Amino acid sequence: MSDGRGAKRVKIVLVCSECGARNYKTNKSPNATERLVLKKFCPSCRTHTEHRESR
Ligand SMILES: [Zn+2]
């Protein structure tokens, strides 16, 4: 199988910072060192909240 060469993407889960719900799955470049924080709609909070990456 391929052995860690090329553009590998890291799978992450976006977690609502308000209620902790895991609302979105995405991936990012392993070169990105900063933690991803995105404003997304949370169905539990019923509003847009900050979502942070988690594994
Ligand atoms: Zn929430």
mmCIF file of the protein (N, C-alpha, C, O) and its ligand, coordinates in Angstrom:
data_MODEL
# 
_entry.id   MODEL 
# 
loop_
_entity.id 
_entity.type 
_entity.pdbx_number_of_molecules 
1 polymer     1 
2 non-polymer 1 
# 
_entity_poly.entity_id                      1 
_entity_poly.type                           'polypeptide(L)' 
_entity_poly.nstd_linkage                   no 
_entity_poly.nstd_monomer                   no 
_entity_poly.pdbx_seq_one_letter_code       MSDGRGAKRVKIVLVCSECGARNYKTNKSPNATERLVLKKFCPSCRTHTEHRESR 
_entity_poly.pdbx_seq_one_letter_code_can   MSDGRGAKRVKIVLVCSECGARNYKTNKSPNATERLVLKKFCPSCRTHTEHRESR 
_entity_poly.pdbx_strand_id                 A 
# 
loop_
_entity_poly_seq.entity_id 
_entity_poly_seq.num 
_entity_poly_seq.mon_id 
_entity_poly_seq.hetero 
1 1  MET n 
1 2  SER n 
1 3  ASP n 
1 4  GLY n 
1 5  ARG n 
1 6  GLY n 
1 7  ALA n 
1 8  LYS n 
1 9  ARG n 
1 10 VAL n 
1 11 LYS n 
1 12 ILE n 
1 13 VAL n 
1 14 LEU n 
1 15 VAL n 
1 16 CYS n 
1 17 SER n 
1 18 GLU n 
1 19 CYS n 
1 20 GLY n 
1 21 ALA n 
1 22 ARG n 
1 23 ASN n 
1 24 TYR n 
1 25 LYS n 
1 26 THR n 
1 27 ASN n 
1 28 LYS n 
1 29 SER n 
1 30 PRO n 
1 31 ASN n 
1 32 ALA n 
1 33 THR n 
1 34 GLU n 
1 35 ARG n 
1 36 LEU n 
1 37 VAL n 
1 38 LEU n 
1 39 LYS n 
1 40 LYS n 
1 41 PHE n 
1 42 CYS n 
1 43 PRO n 
1 44 SER n 
1 45 CYS n 
1 46 ARG n 
1 47 THR n 
1 48 HIS n 
1 49 THR n 
1 50 GLU n 
1 51 HIS n 
1 52 ARG n 
1 53 GLU n 
1 54 SER n 
1 55 ARG n 
# 
loop_
_struct_asym.id 
_struct_asym.entity_id 
A 1 
B 2 
# 
loop_
_chem_comp.id 
_chem_comp.type 
_chem_comp.mon_nstd_flag 
ALA 'L-peptide linking' y 
ARG 'L-peptide linking' y 
ASN 'L-peptide linking' y 
ASP 'L-peptide linking' y 
CYS 'L-peptide linking' y 
GLU 'L-peptide linking' y 
GLY 'peptide linking'   y 
HIS 'L-peptide linking' y 
ILE 'L-peptide linking' y 
LEU 'L-peptide linking' y 
LYS 'L-peptide linking' y 
MET 'L-peptide linking' y 
PHE 'L-peptide linking' y 
PRO 'L-peptide linking' y 
SER 'L-peptide linking' y 
THR 'L-peptide linking' y 
TYR 'L-peptide linking' y 
VAL 'L-peptide linking' y 
ZN  non-polymer         . 
# 
_pdbx_entity_nonpoly.entity_id   2 
_pdbx_entity_nonpoly.name        ? 
_pdbx_entity_nonpoly.comp_id     ZN 
# 
_pdbx_nonpoly_scheme.asym_id         B 
_pdbx_nonpoly_scheme.entity_id       2 
_pdbx_nonpoly_scheme.mon_id          ZN 
_pdbx_nonpoly_scheme.ndb_seq_num     1 
_pdbx_nonpoly_scheme.pdb_seq_num     101 
_pdbx_nonpoly_scheme.auth_seq_num    101 
_pdbx_nonpoly_scheme.pdb_mon_id      ZN 
_pdbx_nonpoly_scheme.auth_mon_id     ZN 
_pdbx_nonpoly_scheme.pdb_strand_id   A 
_pdbx_nonpoly_scheme.pdb_ins_code    . 
# 
loop_
_atom_site.group_PDB 
_atom_site.id 
_atom_site.type_symbol 
_atom_site.label_atom_id 
_atom_site.label_alt_id 
_atom_site.label_comp_id 
_atom_site.label_asym_id 
_atom_site.label_entity_id 
_atom_site.label_seq_id 
_atom_site.pdbx_PDB_ins_code 
_atom_site.Cartn_x 
_atom_site.Cartn_y 
_atom_site.Cartn_z 
_atom_site.occupancy 
_atom_site.B_iso_or_equiv 
_atom_site.pdbx_formal_charge 
_atom_site.auth_seq_id 
_atom_site.auth_comp_id 
_atom_site.auth_asym_id 
_atom_site.auth_atom_id 
_atom_site.pdbx_PDB_model_num 
ATOM   1   N  N  . MET A 1 1  ? 0.840   -1.201 0.000  1.00 0.00 ? 1   MET A N  1 
ATOM   2   C  CA . MET A 1 1  ? 0.000   0.000  0.000  1.00 0.00 ? 1   MET A CA 1 
ATOM   3   C  C  . MET A 1 1  ? 0.871   1.246  0.000  1.00 0.00 ? 1   MET A C  1 
ATOM   4   O  O  . MET A 1 1  ? 2.086   1.164  0.182  1.00 0.00 ? 1   MET A O  1 
ATOM   5   N  N  . SER A 1 2  ? 0.251   2.387  -0.203 1.00 0.00 ? 2   SER A N  1 
ATOM   6   C  CA . SER A 1 2  ? 1.037   3.622  -0.206 1.00 0.00 ? 2   SER A CA 1 
ATOM   7   C  C  . SER A 1 2  ? 1.537   3.932  1.201  1.00 0.00 ? 2   SER A C  1 
ATOM   8   O  O  . SER A 1 2  ? 0.890   3.601  2.195  1.00 0.00 ? 2   SER A O  1 
ATOM   9   N  N  . ASP A 1 3  ? 2.658   4.549  1.262  1.00 0.00 ? 3   ASP A N  1 
ATOM   10  C  CA . ASP A 1 3  ? 3.386   4.611  2.525  1.00 0.00 ? 3   ASP A CA 1 
ATOM   11  C  C  . ASP A 1 3  ? 3.653   6.041  2.994  1.00 0.00 ? 3   ASP A C  1 
ATOM   12  O  O  . ASP A 1 3  ? 4.806   6.435  3.170  1.00 0.00 ? 3   ASP A O  1 
ATOM   13  N  N  . GLY A 1 4  ? 2.587   6.814  3.195  1.00 0.00 ? 4   GLY A N  1 
ATOM   14  C  CA . GLY A 1 4  ? 2.765   8.149  3.748  1.00 0.00 ? 4   GLY A CA 1 
ATOM   15  C  C  . GLY A 1 4  ? 3.364   9.162  2.804  1.00 0.00 ? 4   GLY A C  1 
ATOM   16  O  O  . GLY A 1 4  ? 3.884   10.189 3.240  1.00 0.00 ? 4   GLY A O  1 
ATOM   17  N  N  . ARG A 1 5  ? 3.298   8.886  1.514  1.00 0.00 ? 5   ARG A N  1 
ATOM   18  C  CA . ARG A 1 5  ? 3.815   9.847  0.550  1.00 0.00 ? 5   ARG A CA 1 
ATOM   19  C  C  . ARG A 1 5  ? 2.669   10.663 -0.024 1.00 0.00 ? 5   ARG A C  1 
ATOM   20  O  O  . ARG A 1 5  ? 1.523   10.214 -0.006 1.00 0.00 ? 5   ARG A O  1 
ATOM   21  N  N  . GLY A 1 6  ? 2.954   11.840 -0.526 1.00 0.00 ? 6   GLY A N  1 
ATOM   22  C  CA . GLY A 1 6  ? 1.960   12.623 -1.232 1.00 0.00 ? 6   GLY A CA 1 
ATOM   23  C  C  . GLY A 1 6  ? 1.056   13.410 -0.311 1.00 0.00 ? 6   GLY A C  1 
ATOM   24  O  O  . GLY A 1 6  ? 1.340   13.571 0.876  1.00 0.00 ? 6   GLY A O  1 
ATOM   25  N  N  . ALA A 1 7  ? -0.042  13.901 -0.877 1.00 0.00 ? 7   ALA A N  1 
ATOM   26  C  CA . ALA A 1 7  ? -0.935  14.782 -0.125 1.00 0.00 ? 7   ALA A CA 1 
ATOM   27  C  C  . ALA A 1 7  ? -1.851  13.970 0.766  1.00 0.00 ? 7   ALA A C  1 
ATOM   28  O  O  . ALA A 1 7  ? -2.924  13.537 0.346  1.00 0.00 ? 7   ALA A O  1 
ATOM   29  N  N  . LYS A 1 8  ? -1.441  13.777 1.942  1.00 0.00 ? 8   LYS A N  1 
ATOM   30  C  CA . LYS A 1 8  ? -2.250  13.064 2.920  1.00 0.00 ? 8   LYS A CA 1 
ATOM   31  C  C  . LYS A 1 8  ? -3.173  14.074 3.587  1.00 0.00 ? 8   LYS A C  1 
ATOM   32  O  O  . LYS A 1 8  ? -2.784  15.214 3.844  1.00 0.00 ? 8   LYS A O  1 
ATOM   33  N  N  . ARG A 1 9  ? -4.373  13.652 3.856  1.00 0.00 ? 9   ARG A N  1 
ATOM   34  C  CA . ARG A 1 9  ? -5.299  14.535 4.556  1.00 0.00 ? 9   ARG A CA 1 
ATOM   35  C  C  . ARG A 1 9  ? -5.670  13.894 5.884  1.00 0.00 ? 9   ARG A C  1 
ATOM   36  O  O  . ARG A 1 9  ? -5.812  12.677 6.007  1.00 0.00 ? 9   ARG A O  1 
ATOM   37  N  N  . VAL A 1 10 ? -5.819  14.756 6.858  1.00 0.00 ? 10  VAL A N  1 
ATOM   38  C  CA . VAL A 1 10 ? -6.136  14.281 8.203  1.00 0.00 ? 10  VAL A CA 1 
ATOM   39  C  C  . VAL A 1 10 ? -7.619  14.470 8.459  1.00 0.00 ? 10  VAL A C  1 
ATOM   40  O  O  . VAL A 1 10 ? -8.167  15.558 8.281  1.00 0.00 ? 10  VAL A O  1 
ATOM   41  N  N  . LYS A 1 11 ? -8.244  13.410 8.872  1.00 0.00 ? 11  LYS A N  1 
ATOM   42  C  CA . LYS A 1 11 ? -9.676  13.492 9.185  1.00 0.00 ? 11  LYS A CA 1 
ATOM   43  C  C  . LYS A 1 11 ? -9.870  14.162 10.535 1.00 0.00 ? 11  LYS A C  1 
ATOM   44  O  O  . LYS A 1 11 ? -9.189  13.845 11.510 1.00 0.00 ? 11  LYS A O  1 
ATOM   45  N  N  . ILE A 1 12 ? -10.806 15.085 10.570 1.00 0.00 ? 12  ILE A N  1 
ATOM   46  C  CA . ILE A 1 12 ? -11.127 15.733 11.841 1.00 0.00 ? 12  ILE A CA 1 
ATOM   47  C  C  . ILE A 1 12 ? -12.643 15.824 12.013 1.00 0.00 ? 12  ILE A C  1 
ATOM   48  O  O  . ILE A 1 12 ? -13.397 15.714 11.047 1.00 0.00 ? 12  ILE A O  1 
ATOM   49  N  N  . VAL A 1 13 ? -13.062 16.021 13.221 1.00 0.00 ? 13  VAL A N  1 
ATOM   50  C  CA . VAL A 1 13 ? -14.474 16.231 13.536 1.00 0.00 ? 13  VAL A CA 1 
ATOM   51  C  C  . VAL A 1 13 ? -14.599 17.635 14.093 1.00 0.00 ? 13  VAL A C  1 
ATOM   52  O  O  . VAL A 1 13 ? -13.772 18.074 14.892 1.00 0.00 ? 13  VAL A O  1 
ATOM   53  N  N  . LEU A 1 14 ? -15.639 18.336 13.664 1.00 0.00 ? 14  LEU A N  1 
ATOM   54  C  CA . LEU A 1 14 ? -15.876 19.672 14.196 1.00 0.00 ? 14  LEU A CA 1 
ATOM   55  C  C  . LEU A 1 14 ? -16.890 19.590 15.322 1.00 0.00 ? 14  LEU A C  1 
ATOM   56  O  O  . LEU A 1 14 ? -18.018 19.135 15.130 1.00 0.00 ? 14  LEU A O  1 
ATOM   57  N  N  . VAL A 1 15 ? -16.480 20.031 16.486 1.00 0.00 ? 15  VAL A N  1 
ATOM   58  C  CA . VAL A 1 15 ? -17.285 19.914 17.703 1.00 0.00 ? 15  VAL A CA 1 
ATOM   59  C  C  . VAL A 1 15 ? -17.767 21.293 18.129 1.00 0.00 ? 15  VAL A C  1 
ATOM   60  O  O  . VAL A 1 15 ? -16.990 22.247 18.163 1.00 0.00 ? 15  VAL A O  1 
ATOM   61  N  N  . CYS A 1 16 ? -19.044 21.392 18.452 1.00 0.00 ? 16  CYS A N  1 
ATOM   62  C  CA . CYS A 1 16 ? -19.608 22.647 18.933 1.00 0.00 ? 16  CYS A CA 1 
ATOM   63  C  C  . CYS A 1 16 ? -18.947 23.029 20.257 1.00 0.00 ? 16  CYS A C  1 
ATOM   64  O  O  . CYS A 1 16 ? -18.881 22.217 21.181 1.00 0.00 ? 16  CYS A O  1 
ATOM   65  N  N  . SER A 1 17 ? -18.461 24.259 20.344 1.00 0.00 ? 17  SER A N  1 
ATOM   66  C  CA . SER A 1 17 ? -17.787 24.694 21.570 1.00 0.00 ? 17  SER A CA 1 
ATOM   67  C  C  . SER A 1 17 ? -18.784 25.025 22.673 1.00 0.00 ? 17  SER A C  1 
ATOM   68  O  O  . SER A 1 17 ? -18.394 25.178 23.830 1.00 0.00 ? 17  SER A O  1 
ATOM   69  N  N  . GLU A 1 18 ? -20.046 25.135 22.335 1.00 0.00 ? 18  GLU A N  1 
ATOM   70  C  CA . GLU A 1 18 ? -21.079 25.446 23.335 1.00 0.00 ? 18  GLU A CA 1 
ATOM   71  C  C  . GLU A 1 18 ? -21.589 24.176 24.025 1.00 0.00 ? 18  GLU A C  1 
ATOM   72  O  O  . GLU A 1 18 ? -21.610 24.094 25.253 1.00 0.00 ? 18  GLU A O  1 
ATOM   73  N  N  . CYS A 1 19 ? -22.002 23.182 23.218 1.00 0.00 ? 19  CYS A N  1 
ATOM   74  C  CA . CYS A 1 19 ? -22.651 22.004 23.788 1.00 0.00 ? 19  CYS A CA 1 
ATOM   75  C  C  . CYS A 1 19 ? -21.853 20.728 23.574 1.00 0.00 ? 19  CYS A C  1 
ATOM   76  O  O  . CYS A 1 19 ? -22.195 19.689 24.140 1.00 0.00 ? 19  CYS A O  1 
ATOM   77  N  N  . GLY A 1 20 ? -20.810 20.781 22.780 1.00 0.00 ? 20  GLY A N  1 
ATOM   78  C  CA . GLY A 1 20 ? -19.956 19.601 22.590 1.00 0.00 ? 20  GLY A CA 1 
ATOM   79  C  C  . GLY A 1 20 ? -20.469 18.602 21.568 1.00 0.00 ? 20  GLY A C  1 
ATOM   80  O  O  . GLY A 1 20 ? -19.910 17.514 21.437 1.00 0.00 ? 20  GLY A O  1 
ATOM   81  N  N  . ALA A 1 21 ? -21.528 18.953 20.838 1.00 0.00 ? 21  ALA A N  1 
ATOM   82  C  CA . ALA A 1 21 ? -22.056 18.050 19.816 1.00 0.00 ? 21  ALA A CA 1 
ATOM   83  C  C  . ALA A 1 21 ? -21.075 17.954 18.647 1.00 0.00 ? 21  ALA A C  1 
ATOM   84  O  O  . ALA A 1 21 ? -20.457 18.943 18.251 1.00 0.00 ? 21  ALA A O  1 
ATOM   85  N  N  . ARG A 1 22 ? -20.947 16.746 18.106 1.00 0.00 ? 22  ARG A N  1 
ATOM   86  C  CA . ARG A 1 22 ? -20.060 16.531 16.959 1.00 0.00 ? 22  ARG A CA 1 
ATOM   87  C  C  . ARG A 1 22 ? -20.889 16.670 15.694 1.00 0.00 ? 22  ARG A C  1 
ATOM   88  O  O  . ARG A 1 22 ? -21.522 15.716 15.242 1.00 0.00 ? 22  ARG A O  1 
ATOM   89  N  N  . ASN A 1 23 ? -20.879 17.849 15.141 1.00 0.00 ? 23  ASN A N  1 
ATOM   90  C  CA . ASN A 1 23 ? -21.822 18.146 14.073 1.00 0.00 ? 23  ASN A CA 1 
ATOM   91  C  C  . ASN A 1 23 ? -21.280 17.944 12.671 1.00 0.00 ? 23  ASN A C  1 
ATOM   92  O  O  . ASN A 1 23 ? -22.046 17.634 11.759 1.00 0.00 ? 23  ASN A O  1 
ATOM   93  N  N  . TYR A 1 24 ? -20.004 18.108 12.479 1.00 0.00 ? 24  TYR A N  1 
ATOM   94  C  CA . TYR A 1 24 ? -19.460 18.055 11.126 1.00 0.00 ? 24  TYR A CA 1 
ATOM   95  C  C  . TYR A 1 24 ? -18.181 17.232 11.080 1.00 0.00 ? 24  TYR A C  1 
ATOM   96  O  O  . TYR A 1 24 ? -17.382 17.218 12.016 1.00 0.00 ? 24  TYR A O  1 
ATOM   97  N  N  . LYS A 1 25 ? -18.019 16.547 9.951  1.00 0.00 ? 25  LYS A N  1 
ATOM   98  C  CA . LYS A 1 25 ? -16.765 15.851 9.692  1.00 0.00 ? 25  LYS A CA 1 
ATOM   99  C  C  . LYS A 1 25 ? -16.106 16.483 8.489  1.00 0.00 ? 25  LYS A C  1 
ATOM   100 O  O  . LYS A 1 25 ? -16.775 16.816 7.510  1.00 0.00 ? 25  LYS A O  1 
ATOM   101 N  N  . THR A 1 26 ? -14.836 16.645 8.555  1.00 0.00 ? 26  THR A N  1 
ATOM   102 C  CA . THR A 1 26 ? -14.111 17.208 7.433  1.00 0.00 ? 26  THR A CA 1 
ATOM   103 C  C  . THR A 1 26 ? -12.682 16.707 7.498  1.00 0.00 ? 26  THR A C  1 
ATOM   104 O  O  . THR A 1 26 ? -12.354 15.834 8.302  1.00 0.00 ? 26  THR A O  1 
ATOM   105 N  N  . ASN A 1 27 ? -11.857 17.252 6.669  1.00 0.00 ? 27  ASN A N  1 
ATOM   106 C  CA . ASN A 1 27 ? -10.437 16.909 6.750  1.00 0.00 ? 27  ASN A CA 1 
ATOM   107 C  C  . ASN A 1 27 ? -9.619  18.141 6.460  1.00 0.00 ? 27  ASN A C  1 
ATOM   108 O  O  . ASN A 1 27 ? -10.122 19.129 5.923  1.00 0.00 ? 27  ASN A O  1 
ATOM   109 N  N  . LYS A 1 28 ? -8.356  18.075 6.819  1.00 0.00 ? 28  LYS A N  1 
ATOM   110 C  CA . LYS A 1 28 ? -7.496  19.233 6.611  1.00 0.00 ? 28  LYS A CA 1 
ATOM   111 C  C  . LYS A 1 28 ? -6.112  18.770 6.224  1.00 0.00 ? 28  LYS A C  1 
ATOM   112 O  O  . LYS A 1 28 ? -5.762  17.596 6.352  1.00 0.00 ? 28  LYS A O  1 
ATOM   113 N  N  . SER A 1 29 ? -5.348  19.706 5.756  1.00 0.00 ? 29  SER A N  1 
ATOM   114 C  CA . SER A 1 29 ? -3.971  19.400 5.410  1.00 0.00 ? 29  SER A CA 1 
ATOM   115 C  C  . SER A 1 29 ? -3.160  19.171 6.681  1.00 0.00 ? 29  SER A C  1 
ATOM   116 O  O  . SER A 1 29 ? -3.299  19.926 7.644  1.00 0.00 ? 29  SER A O  1 
ATOM   117 N  N  . PRO A 1 30 ? -2.315  18.139 6.699  1.00 0.00 ? 30  PRO A N  1 
ATOM   118 C  CA . PRO A 1 30 ? -1.483  17.902 7.878  1.00 0.00 ? 30  PRO A CA 1 
ATOM   119 C  C  . PRO A 1 30 ? -0.445  18.994 8.081  1.00 0.00 ? 30  PRO A C  1 
ATOM   120 O  O  . PRO A 1 30 ? 0.168   19.073 9.146  1.00 0.00 ? 30  PRO A O  1 
ATOM   121 N  N  . ASN A 1 31 ? -0.239  19.836 7.072  1.00 0.00 ? 31  ASN A N  1 
ATOM   122 C  CA . ASN A 1 31 ? 0.705   20.947 7.203  1.00 0.00 ? 31  ASN A CA 1 
ATOM   123 C  C  . ASN A 1 31 ? 0.158   22.059 8.081  1.00 0.00 ? 31  ASN A C  1 
ATOM   124 O  O  . ASN A 1 31 ? 0.919   22.833 8.660  1.00 0.00 ? 31  ASN A O  1 
ATOM   125 N  N  . ALA A 1 32 ? -1.162  22.136 8.180  1.00 0.00 ? 32  ALA A N  1 
ATOM   126 C  CA . ALA A 1 32 ? -1.775  23.188 8.987  1.00 0.00 ? 32  ALA A CA 1 
ATOM   127 C  C  . ALA A 1 32 ? -1.545  22.892 10.466 1.00 0.00 ? 32  ALA A C  1 
ATOM   128 O  O  . ALA A 1 32 ? -2.002  21.877 10.990 1.00 0.00 ? 32  ALA A O  1 
ATOM   129 N  N  . THR A 1 33 ? -0.846  23.776 11.110 1.00 0.00 ? 33  THR A N  1 
ATOM   130 C  CA . THR A 1 33 ? -0.509  23.543 12.512 1.00 0.00 ? 33  THR A CA 1 
ATOM   131 C  C  . THR A 1 33 ? -1.553  24.134 13.445 1.00 0.00 ? 33  THR A C  1 
ATOM   132 O  O  . THR A 1 33 ? -1.705  23.687 14.582 1.00 0.00 ? 33  THR A O  1 
ATOM   133 N  N  . GLU A 1 34 ? -2.269  25.136 12.964 1.00 0.00 ? 34  GLU A N  1 
ATOM   134 C  CA . GLU A 1 34 ? -3.271  25.769 13.808 1.00 0.00 ? 34  GLU A CA 1 
ATOM   135 C  C  . GLU A 1 34 ? -4.515  24.906 13.912 1.00 0.00 ? 34  GLU A C  1 
ATOM   136 O  O  . GLU A 1 34 ? -4.868  24.175 12.987 1.00 0.00 ? 34  GLU A O  1 
ATOM   137 N  N  . ARG A 1 35 ? -5.152  25.008 15.028 1.00 0.00 ? 35  ARG A N  1 
ATOM   138 C  CA . ARG A 1 35 ? -6.433  24.319 15.209 1.00 0.00 ? 35  ARG A CA 1 
ATOM   139 C  C  . ARG A 1 35 ? -7.499  25.047 14.434 1.00 0.00 ? 35  ARG A C  1 
ATOM   140 O  O  . ARG A 1 35 ? -7.598  26.274 14.461 1.00 0.00 ? 35  ARG A O  1 
ATOM   141 N  N  . LEU A 1 36 ? -8.286  24.266 13.749 1.00 0.00 ? 36  LEU A N  1 
ATOM   142 C  CA . LEU A 1 36 ? -9.353  24.820 12.940 1.00 0.00 ? 36  LEU A CA 1 
ATOM   143 C  C  . LEU A 1 36 ? -10.507 25.273 13.838 1.00 0.00 ? 36  LEU A C  1 
ATOM   144 O  O  . LEU A 1 36 ? -10.962 24.524 14.703 1.00 0.00 ? 36  LEU A O  1 
ATOM   145 N  N  . VAL A 1 37 ? -10.971 26.496 13.625 1.00 0.00 ? 37  VAL A N  1 
ATOM   146 C  CA . VAL A 1 37 ? -12.165 26.977 14.324 1.00 0.00 ? 37  VAL A CA 1 
ATOM   147 C  C  . VAL A 1 37 ? -13.076 27.609 13.283 1.00 0.00 ? 37  VAL A C  1 
ATOM   148 O  O  . VAL A 1 37 ? -12.685 28.547 12.589 1.00 0.00 ? 37  VAL A O  1 
ATOM   149 N  N  . LEU A 1 38 ? -14.283 27.092 13.180 1.00 0.00 ? 38  LEU A N  1 
ATOM   150 C  CA . LEU A 1 38 ? -15.209 27.586 12.178 1.00 0.00 ? 38  LEU A CA 1 
ATOM   151 C  C  . LEU A 1 38 ? -16.547 27.905 12.804 1.00 0.00 ? 38  LEU A C  1 
ATOM   152 O  O  . LEU A 1 38 ? -16.990 27.237 13.738 1.00 0.00 ? 38  LEU A O  1 
ATOM   153 N  N  . LYS A 1 39 ? -17.187 28.938 12.277 1.00 0.00 ? 39  LYS A N  1 
ATOM   154 C  CA . LYS A 1 39 ? -18.562 29.234 12.692 1.00 0.00 ? 39  LYS A CA 1 
ATOM   155 C  C  . LYS A 1 39 ? -19.498 28.373 11.860 1.00 0.00 ? 39  LYS A C  1 
ATOM   156 O  O  . LYS A 1 39 ? -19.557 28.482 10.635 1.00 0.00 ? 39  LYS A O  1 
ATOM   157 N  N  . LYS A 1 40 ? -20.229 27.512 12.566 1.00 0.00 ? 40  LYS A N  1 
ATOM   158 C  CA . LYS A 1 40 ? -21.143 26.603 11.871 1.00 0.00 ? 40  LYS A CA 1 
ATOM   159 C  C  . LYS A 1 40 ? -22.455 26.550 12.615 1.00 0.00 ? 40  LYS A C  1 
ATOM   160 O  O  . LYS A 1 40 ? -22.546 26.917 13.787 1.00 0.00 ? 40  LYS A O  1 
ATOM   161 N  N  . PHE A 1 41 ? -23.475 26.084 11.907 1.00 0.00 ? 41  PHE A N  1 
ATOM   162 C  CA . PHE A 1 41 ? -24.768 25.929 12.542 1.00 0.00 ? 41  PHE A CA 1 
ATOM   163 C  C  . PHE A 1 41 ? -24.781 24.675 13.399 1.00 0.00 ? 41  PHE A C  1 
ATOM   164 O  O  . PHE A 1 41 ? -24.416 23.597 12.929 1.00 0.00 ? 41  PHE A O  1 
ATOM   165 N  N  . CYS A 1 42 ? -25.196 24.805 14.650 1.00 0.00 ? 42  CYS A N  1 
ATOM   166 C  CA . CYS A 1 42 ? -25.334 23.662 15.539 1.00 0.00 ? 42  CYS A CA 1 
ATOM   167 C  C  . CYS A 1 42 ? -26.811 23.347 15.724 1.00 0.00 ? 42  CYS A C  1 
ATOM   168 O  O  . CYS A 1 42 ? -27.556 24.183 16.236 1.00 0.00 ? 42  CYS A O  1 
ATOM   169 N  N  . PRO A 1 43 ? -27.252 22.154 15.316 1.00 0.00 ? 43  PRO A N  1 
ATOM   170 C  CA . PRO A 1 43 ? -28.661 21.779 15.467 1.00 0.00 ? 43  PRO A CA 1 
ATOM   171 C  C  . PRO A 1 43 ? -29.091 21.709 16.931 1.00 0.00 ? 43  PRO A C  1 
ATOM   172 O  O  . PRO A 1 43 ? -30.255 21.958 17.243 1.00 0.00 ? 43  PRO A O  1 
ATOM   173 N  N  . SER A 1 44 ? -28.181 21.377 17.821 1.00 0.00 ? 44  SER A N  1 
ATOM   174 C  CA . SER A 1 44 ? -28.525 21.292 19.245 1.00 0.00 ? 44  SER A CA 1 
ATOM   175 C  C  . SER A 1 44 ? -28.750 22.671 19.837 1.00 0.00 ? 44  SER A C  1 
ATOM   176 O  O  . SER A 1 44 ? -29.717 22.887 20.569 1.00 0.00 ? 44  SER A O  1 
ATOM   177 N  N  . CYS A 1 45 ? -27.861 23.605 19.523 1.00 0.00 ? 45  CYS A N  1 
ATOM   178 C  CA . CYS A 1 45 ? -28.000 24.973 20.028 1.00 0.00 ? 45  CYS A CA 1 
ATOM   179 C  C  . CYS A 1 45 ? -28.980 25.781 19.184 1.00 0.00 ? 45  CYS A C  1 
ATOM   180 O  O  . CYS A 1 45 ? -29.458 26.835 19.606 1.00 0.00 ? 45  CYS A O  1 
ATOM   181 N  N  . ARG A 1 46 ? -29.270 25.282 18.003 1.00 0.00 ? 46  ARG A N  1 
ATOM   182 C  CA . ARG A 1 46 ? -30.142 25.958 17.032 1.00 0.00 ? 46  ARG A CA 1 
ATOM   183 C  C  . ARG A 1 46 ? -29.633 27.337 16.675 1.00 0.00 ? 46  ARG A C  1 
ATOM   184 O  O  . ARG A 1 46 ? -30.419 28.256 16.444 1.00 0.00 ? 46  ARG A O  1 
ATOM   185 N  N  . THR A 1 47 ? -28.351 27.480 16.629 1.00 0.00 ? 47  THR A N  1 
ATOM   186 C  CA . THR A 1 47 ? -27.762 28.743 16.189 1.00 0.00 ? 47  THR A CA 1 
ATOM   187 C  C  . THR A 1 47 ? -26.355 28.471 15.701 1.00 0.00 ? 47  THR A C  1 
ATOM   188 O  O  . THR A 1 47 ? -25.857 27.348 15.788 1.00 0.00 ? 47  THR A O  1 
ATOM   189 N  N  . HIS A 1 48 ? -25.722 29.510 15.186 1.00 0.00 ? 48  HIS A N  1 
ATOM   190 C  CA . HIS A 1 48 ? -24.338 29.366 14.756 1.00 0.00 ? 48  HIS A CA 1 
ATOM   191 C  C  . HIS A 1 48 ? -23.417 29.517 15.960 1.00 0.00 ? 48  HIS A C  1 
ATOM   192 O  O  . HIS A 1 48 ? -23.528 30.467 16.734 1.00 0.00 ? 48  HIS A O  1 
ATOM   193 N  N  . THR A 1 49 ? -22.522 28.574 16.095 1.00 0.00 ? 49  THR A N  1 
ATOM   194 C  CA . THR A 1 49 ? -21.557 28.610 17.191 1.00 0.00 ? 49  THR A CA 1 
ATOM   195 C  C  . THR A 1 49 ? -20.167 28.314 16.624 1.00 0.00 ? 49  THR A C  1 
ATOM   196 O  O  . THR A 1 49 ? -20.024 27.925 15.465 1.00 0.00 ? 49  THR A O  1 
ATOM   197 N  N  . GLU A 1 50 ? -19.176 28.502 17.443 1.00 0.00 ? 50  GLU A N  1 
ATOM   198 C  CA . GLU A 1 50 ? -17.827 28.113 17.037 1.00 0.00 ? 50  GLU A CA 1 
ATOM   199 C  C  . GLU A 1 50 ? -17.694 26.602 17.136 1.00 0.00 ? 50  GLU A C  1 
ATOM   200 O  O  . GLU A 1 50 ? -18.088 25.984 18.125 1.00 0.00 ? 50  GLU A O  1 
ATOM   201 N  N  . HIS A 1 51 ? -17.135 26.036 16.100 1.00 0.00 ? 51  HIS A N  1 
ATOM   202 C  CA . HIS A 1 51 ? -16.859 24.602 16.083 1.00 0.00 ? 51  HIS A CA 1 
ATOM   203 C  C  . HIS A 1 51 ? -15.348 24.410 16.012 1.00 0.00 ? 51  HIS A C  1 
ATOM   204 O  O  . HIS A 1 51 ? -14.667 25.044 15.206 1.00 0.00 ? 51  HIS A O  1 
ATOM   205 N  N  . ARG A 1 52 ? -14.848 23.552 16.844 1.00 0.00 ? 52  ARG A N  1 
ATOM   206 C  CA . ARG A 1 52 ? -13.406 23.295 16.886 1.00 0.00 ? 52  ARG A CA 1 
ATOM   207 C  C  . ARG A 1 52 ? -13.088 21.886 16.460 1.00 0.00 ? 52  ARG A C  1 
ATOM   208 O  O  . ARG A 1 52 ? -13.907 20.977 16.595 1.00 0.00 ? 52  ARG A O  1 
ATOM   209 N  N  . GLU A 1 53 ? -11.923 21.719 15.959 1.00 0.00 ? 53  GLU A N  1 
ATOM   210 C  CA . GLU A 1 53 ? -11.548 20.393 15.494 1.00 0.00 ? 53  GLU A CA 1 
ATOM   211 C  C  . GLU A 1 53 ? -11.255 19.449 16.662 1.00 0.00 ? 53  GLU A C  1 
ATOM   212 O  O  . GLU A 1 53 ? -10.751 19.850 17.712 1.00 0.00 ? 53  GLU A O  1 
ATOM   213 N  N  . SER A 1 54 ? -11.582 18.222 16.439 1.00 0.00 ? 54  SER A N  1 
ATOM   214 C  CA . SER A 1 54 ? -11.346 17.174 17.414 1.00 0.00 ? 54  SER A CA 1 
ATOM   215 C  C  . SER A 1 54 ? -11.103 15.901 16.627 1.00 0.00 ? 54  SER A C  1 
ATOM   216 O  O  . SER A 1 54 ? -11.393 15.862 15.432 1.00 0.00 ? 54  SER A O  1 
ATOM   217 N  N  . ARG A 1 55 ? -10.581 14.860 17.255 1.00 0.00 ? 55  ARG A N  1 
ATOM   218 C  CA . ARG A 1 55 ? -10.334 13.644 16.489 1.00 0.00 ? 55  ARG A CA 1 
ATOM   219 C  C  . ARG A 1 55 ? -11.362 12.554 16.717 1.00 0.00 ? 55  ARG A C  1 
ATOM   220 O  O  . ARG A 1 55 ? -11.264 11.478 16.126 1.00 0.00 ? 55  ARG A O  1 
HETATM 221 ZN ZN . ZN  B 2 .  ? -24.064 23.276 20.118 1.00 0.00 2 101 ZN  A ZN 1 
# 
